[in-house]
Amino acid sequence: MTLNVEMEYEKKLDFDYEALAKKVTEAALDYEKCPYETEINLILTSDEEIRKTNLEFRNIDRVTDVLSFPMAEFQTPGDFSGAEEDESCFNPETGELLLGDIMIAVPRMQEQAAGYGHSQIREFSFLIAHSMLHLMGYDHMTPEEAEVMEQKQEEILQNLGITRE
């Protein structure tokens, strides 16, 4: 798996965010039994930049914690069987499945960790797991979809021993 990490936010985090992101993305891929090597882009940014991106791509003019930009289409969430039908889903140089982009607003992540009373490590991991499920076709537009995503997110994090503390 290739995880390209871009730190746009000027302040440093006090944990190894690259190693943690890799661990959580790999755990999510294993959980969903992804049969391919994958490529994922992770951008860590400011509240202002994520607000601009949210406005540009979703026409929502507000800060959010995480945005997901899937590159592959899924007929059924977590079903990778259709990927080979669309060669544009794969990096021609590496053969890796181009899963998509994750953008996290660092200040919002830190604020939410404090608000929920758990560590930044837990909040960051949760946002990565949540976004990875989006990249694999899951959504939470209905209560049923939200319940599925919540259960999967929690199981991915529990498997890694990342709890709410």
N, C-alpha and C positions, 0 to 999 in steps of 0.2 A: 504494500500500500504506500502511495505517495501522499504526504500531507504537506502542502505548501502553505507556510504561515507567514503572514505579512502583519507586522506590528506598526500600525499607523498612529496609535495613541502614544503620546509623548512620555507618560509616566510609566515606570516599570511596575510589574506585578511582583508580589513577594512569594511566588511559587513558580515552578518550572512549567509554564503554561504549554510549551510545545510538547513536552513529554506527556503531560496529562491529556492534552487534546488527542495525541496519537493513541494513547491507551484507551480512551473512551470511544474514539472512532472505530478502532479495531474491535472493541467489545461489541459495539452496535452492529458492525458488519458480521461478526461471528454469530451474534444472537439471531440475526435475520438470515443466517446461512448463505451469505453472498458468495457465489462460486467464482468470483473474479477478483483479480488484483484491481484496486481502484485508485483513482486520483481525486483528491478533494482539496479545495482552496479554503483557507480560513483567514479572514481579515478581522483584526482586532482594532477597533476604531473609537472615535469620540461620539458622544450623544448627538452633536450637531451633524456629523457626517452620516450617521445612521438615519437621522431625521430626513436629511436631503435625499438619501437613497430610498427611504420609505415613500416619500412624496413622488419621486421620479418613477418608481416601479409599481407602486400600489395606490398612488393618488391619496395617500394618508399623510397629512402634515403633522406628524408627532413623532416623538422619540419612542423607540421600542427596544427591547432587550436583544433580540436576535432576529435576523432575516435569513431565509433559506432560499437558494436559487438552484432548484434541481435542473440537471442537464439531461437526465434520462427520463423517459416516459414509462409509467407503469400502468398496465391495464388493471392489475390488482396490486395493492400495496405489498411490498416485500417479495413480489414474484419477479425474479430476474430472467425468466424464460424468454421474454420478448426482446431482450437487449440485443441478441445477435442478429435480429432482423433489421436493426438500424445501425449500420457501421459508423455513423457519425457520433455514436455514443462512446466510441473508443478512441484513445489517443493513438494516432497512426505510428508514432515513434516507439511507444512503450507497450502498446496493446492493452493498457489499463482502461477500465471502464471509467469514463468521466462522470463522476457522480454529481458534482455541483459545487456551489460556493456557500459558505457559512460566514455571516458577518455578525460580530458581537460588539455591542456598545459596552466598553469596559466600565465607564462610570455607572451606567444603569445596572450592570451586573453586580458591582460593588454595593450599590445602594440596596438592591434586592436582597443580597446576602445578609446585610445588616438588618433589613426589615423583617426577613424571615427568621433571623436569629441563628443562622448557620454560617459556615465558613465560605469564603470566596471560592475555595476549591470545590465545595459541594455545588454552589450556584453555577460556576463555570462548567462543571461536568454535566449538570442537568441541562444547561443550554446546548451543549454539544450533542448530548444524547437526543434531545428534543429535535434539534435541527437535522441530525442524521436520519431520524425517522421520516422527516419531511423529504429529505433527499431520496429516500427509498419508497416514496409514494404515499406515505400516511398523511392524514390531515385530521383536524379536530373541528370541523364545521358543524357536526351534529353531536348530540350528547353521546351517542354510541361510538362514534369515531374518537371523541375525546377520551372516553373510558378506555378504549383499546390503547391509545397512545400513552395515557398515564400509566397503565399497567406495564407496558413495554419499557418505558423510561425508567420506572422504579426498579424493574427486574434487572435491566442493564446495569444500573448503578449499584444495586445490591450485590450483583455478581462480582463487582469490583471492590466491594467493601466500602463504598462511598455512601454514607448514610447522612441523615439530617442532623446527627449529633445531638 
